[in-house]
Amino acid sequence: MSEEHYLELCENPVQFENASSVNNVFFDEANKQVFAVRSGGATGVVVKGPDDKSSVAFRMDDKGEVKCIKFSIGNKILAVQRTSKSVDLINFIPDYPHTEFTQECKTKNANVLGFCWTNWNEIVFITDQGIEFYQVFPDKRSLKLLKSQSINVNWYQYCPETSVILLSTTVQGNILQPFAFRNGTMSKMSKFEIELPVVPKPAKLSLSERDIAMATIYGQLFVMYLKHHSRTANSPGAEVVLYHLPREGACKKTHVLKLNTTGKFALNIVDNLVVVHHQSTQTSLIFDIKLKEPDCAVNTHQPVLPARSIHPYRIPLSGPAVVPSQPPPLCQLYSSSWSVFQPDIIISASEGYLWYLQVKLPPTVNLLQDKGKLMDFLLRRRDCKMVILSVCSQILEGGEKGSLPVVATVFDKLNQVYKEYLEAEQSYTVAMESGPSRGSAAQKRPVRTQAVIDQSDMYTHVLSSFTERKDVSHKFVIAVLMEYIRSLNQFQITVQHYLYELVIKTLVQHNLFYMLHQFLQYHVLSDSKPLACLLLSLESTYPPAHQLSLDMLKRLSTANDEIVEVLLSKQQVLGALRFIRSVGGHDNVSARKFLDAAQQTGDQMLFYTVFRSFQQRNQRLRGSPSFNPGEHCEEHVVHFKQLFGDQALMKPSTV
C-alpha cells in the first residue's frame, strides 16, 4: 500500500517558530512567506520564505495586536494592520527612512478587513464598504488614492498569480464581484452568483469564505466552490464546483468534481490537478479537468485515482537530544491545526512547518488501468518523461495478447504531442527568419516540456532493449516497431534512419529476408543513405542486399558519391566505373581515387583496365592520354610502367 501514495510533502519544508512560542503566525500567499510574531515590549517578527533571500528578522514598536502583516514584492515595504481603521507602513528599502507612516481608509465608518499588495508600491485596502487602491511613495512616506469602489463586502480572497481580488457581497454572500489589477489600473470584472444548496424554509444558507478558493489551472483562473452535501437532496455527497473567471466576459460554471462523501474538506492545486483533502478519512483525491466527458456544457468529473493518504512524513530532528538509532517521529497528517493555502501549500502552525505538496507519478501507473487515459494524465504532468517511457516498456513487457491496439493508442498520443511541438518549433523558426511583422506580438520560442517524447527517447529507453528480449516473439517485436513507424508517418513526422535500422537488424537476426525484401520493395522503409550503407554491409549474409542498396542510392539521386565510395570500399572498381558512366559522371570523377582502389586489389589486369580507361578519357577530353599534374597520378604511372613497360603506355593519337 505504501507505494501507492501519489501525494507527498516536500523534503525540505520551510521551518518557523511554532504557535506555542509566538503570539501569532501569518501567511502571505503572494510572497509565500510565514510571519511569526511575538509581542511584549517590542514586537519581534521572524519572516521565513521559500529561500534565504526572502527570510528576514526585525523588531517593531508594540502598538497593539497585529491583525495582518505582509511585505510588498521583493521585501521593499512592510504593511501592518493593527486597527480596523488604518494600515501602517515601514520602508525596508536601503537608504530610505525606516520610520512608520500610517494610511487611514478614506471611507467614513468603514472597517478595514485586510489588504493586498498588487505591486511593490501598489496596495489595495479591502473594507466592509468597498475597496481602495493606493500607490505608495516610500521616499515621501505617503500614499495616493488611485481608485476606489463602494460595495458592501462580507469577506474577500486574493489570487496573487493573476492579481484578482474576489469580494463576497449581499446578505447570503453568494454574489461575488471580482476586480483585476494591472500596472496601476483597477478594472471591474463581471460579477456572478454561486448556486447555494437548497435548504428547507425558513432556514437560509450563506456562502462561507472557507468554501471558496481561487486558483490558476491550465493557465485559466477558476473560482472553486466546495458545495457541501444537502440533507434534503438525494445527492451522494459533496462536490467542488468550478467557475471559470475570464479577464473579460461572463463567469461560467464549467466543471463539477464529485467527492462521493461528506465531511470537512480542503483544496490544493498541484501540477494543474485539483487535490481535495478529506479530514475524517485522512485521504486525498485528485481530479484532472482536462480528462473530461466530451459534448457536455458542464463537465462532471470523478476522481482520476482512488483516494489515498499523503505519504507518511517524518519530522527531521536536530540538536543534542537526537538519538541516532531512533527514527524521527511521524508528522500527524490531516491535522486539525493544518492550514491549506493556494496553490500547493500546507502549513502546520503547531509544528512550525510550511510544506509544498507534490504529486508522485510512479504510483499512479498501477492505479490507473486504462493505459490511454493514463497517457492523457501523464502527458499533462511536469516531470513525466521517464514515467511515460517506463509505462511504454511495461506495456511491451506485458506480452502480446490484445496489447497491440493499446500500444498503437499510446504511440499516437505521444506522437501527437511530439508533432505539435515540431510544428510550433517550425512556425517559430519561420517567424524568426521572416523578421517581426508590424502589429504582431513577438513570438516566443516553444518550450520543450517533458511530455515531448521524441524518436531518440523511444529508441534509447524503450525500443532498442525491447528488440533484444528473448521472451517475446520476433513477430510481435516487428509489429511493435512497425506500429511506431506507422504512427510517426500518420503524424507526418520524418522517421529517423536508426529506427529503420532497428527493423532491418531484427529481420536479419531472424532470417526474415523475404519480409525485408517486401518492406524495401513497397517502400515501407524509406530510402536514406545510412540505410543503403547498412544494406551493403548485409551482403555477405544476404547477397541481394547489395543490389537493393544500389537501387536505393540511385533513387536518392544525390548519393552518387556515396555509391562510388561504397563500391570502391568493397573493391568493386569496375562496378563503380560502370555506375559512374551510367549517371554521366565519368568525365569529372577523380582518376586517382579509382587507380588507388585498383592498385590496392593487387589485380594487375584490373589496374591495367582502369588505367587505360582514364587514359582514353584524357585523350577524349584533352587530346592527350597523359594525366595533368593536378590529378596527382604520377605514382600510378610509375606503377603501370613497372608492370607493363613504357611501350604499354597509350600514345597520343594524331589527327
Phi, psi and omega in degrees: 000326186299328182285356182265002178288107182264004174236144178212157174272145184299151184291326183247084182287163172278123181259140177216169179296129185285170189299336182288337184254359179229164180282323185207147175237128179239151176236133177253111185292330183292313183262359183055047182244142174255129178253115174261115188248125177239122182251168183128106187076270172248154181270118178266133182234128173244121182253125178242128179239185182297338178219173183297328182299323184269007178258138184203154175229141181201172177238149177230159173296141179279104181245025180121173183294134179279122179266329182202143181211129182208145171272151167285170184302130180083017178056033185278316182227135178260135175243134181229129175254123179243338179234174180272004184246340187210169176230134178264144180233144179227131177288136171240013178281130180305143177070008174258153179300137187268001184286154181284149168224152191241143174234120175273150178290146188284328186284129181293144177060013179272151176248132180284120178276332180169188180211161178222136170275126177255350176202176182296336181229026178229131186225145179243126172267132174251120179247173178287356180241009177148198179231149180231125185253119186241152166254136182259133175249094187296326181293325180268354183052051180213167179234149178239128179287119180271318183197150175220161181215126178272130180191139178290128185237130174271312179201171182219162171222151182233135174250102184295332182298325182248358184054049178243129175254134182247124181251135174268124182235175181070168185298315181281349175076005187263005169264116185253132181243110178269149173231139179249143182236133179202125176047053176078007179243149177238126179234140181276126178265174182292130177281159181210165183248136173269126180283114180275154177298149179282132177233153181295143178292152002272005183300146178226136177268149169235153184281123181270144177301329181296337185265005181239139173216149176245139179200157176265125178234124183051042174078004180240145182276130178235145168259124182256126181245121178274100185268110185284159180302131177265127184294330184281323182283152178274047181270143184287347182172188181285167177212157174254121180258127181256128175250123179279126185246093180281160178301319178231148180097174187284149175278131184235145173285120188240333184220145173234123180257118184275120182267339176058025176200175180234170178128202180268133182231159171218151186242140169227162170238122179228120177054044180065016175256139174274120179254126179245116179269136180242116191290316188292325178268354182052048177226169178228151176242151174236144180232142176239110186289347176280340175276079189245162175280129182289161175055051180215125185297313175249117182280125176261128185241139167263161178302144180293321185230161175298154180297135177219156177278161173295146181302133180308140185237126178264131181284120181293129180264152176214161178105177186291339184283353186288129174262118187304321185283344185273127178290145179300151182292151177284141177284144178280106181283153178058032182292152178291344178273359179287141170240134183249130181234157181276149357274326194224032188250136173234130181240132171250101182293327182291327181262347177076041180231142168241121179247151166261131178279139183229152175262133174258119185281321184309318180295339182290337187299315182275348180272342181244103188285325180288106187292330176295315179293322178300317179297316178303320181292311184293322184298341180263002182264158186293300186260065192258342193305303186293329178291317179299315180296324178290326176295318178301314179297320181296318180297318181290328178290336185294358179093186193261338190297109175066009186269345183297317176299324178294316178302316181299316180299314181297313179302317181296321180294319179294316184286337175294315178295318179301314181295317180300320178294315180299320179293318179296319179296320181292315181293328176294316180299316179298316180297321180292320182290325182277348179083165183293132178266152185296134175083350181259144181290151179298130183280134180272144177295133181296139180276129178275102180279171179292346180286346179279102179258107184267182186294324180292325176299311182295318181296311186291314190264343186234298194287319185296319179287328180296322181291342180269357182292137181268342185268008180239138182293146181296332179297318179293320179301312181294321179299319180294314179300316181291330178293320179293318178295319177301316182296317177300316180296321181300323180267012177055043176258128180297124182283130179286144186300331183293338176287319176297320179299322179297320178297311183299314180299321179294318179297315182294319181303326182255018178055035180267059185290327179298321180290320177300316180300317180295316180301321180284320182297321182262015176055034172293324174260118185289146180295138172200156180298313180300325181291319179298320179294323177297318179298320179299322181290346181269001188303322182293329179276321185221091187310320180299344181301330180299311181290323177300321180293313180297320178299319180295315180297323178295319180297327180290338176057335178266007189251021183303317180298319180296320181298315180299313181301315182297313182296318179295321180295335178265013178061025175264069189291316180293322176300318179295320178296315180298318181297314185294328175292320184296334180257010174073026183253008186298324185292335186255356187283154181284120179294322184301319181302315182288320180293322175302310183297318181294319181295322182294337181289335183078003179271108186295319182292326177296316180299318180301312183299314183293316180301314181297321182301317182283330174297317179297322178298315180299318180299315183292320185277324189237359180078009179213138180284351184291153176272142176288150179305324182296343181276349176054048181252016184303315182294332179285326176296315178301315181299318180298315180297320180298322183281317192239355179084160182299324186295341182282343179296142180290135180267146177301135180276142180253138180272000000 
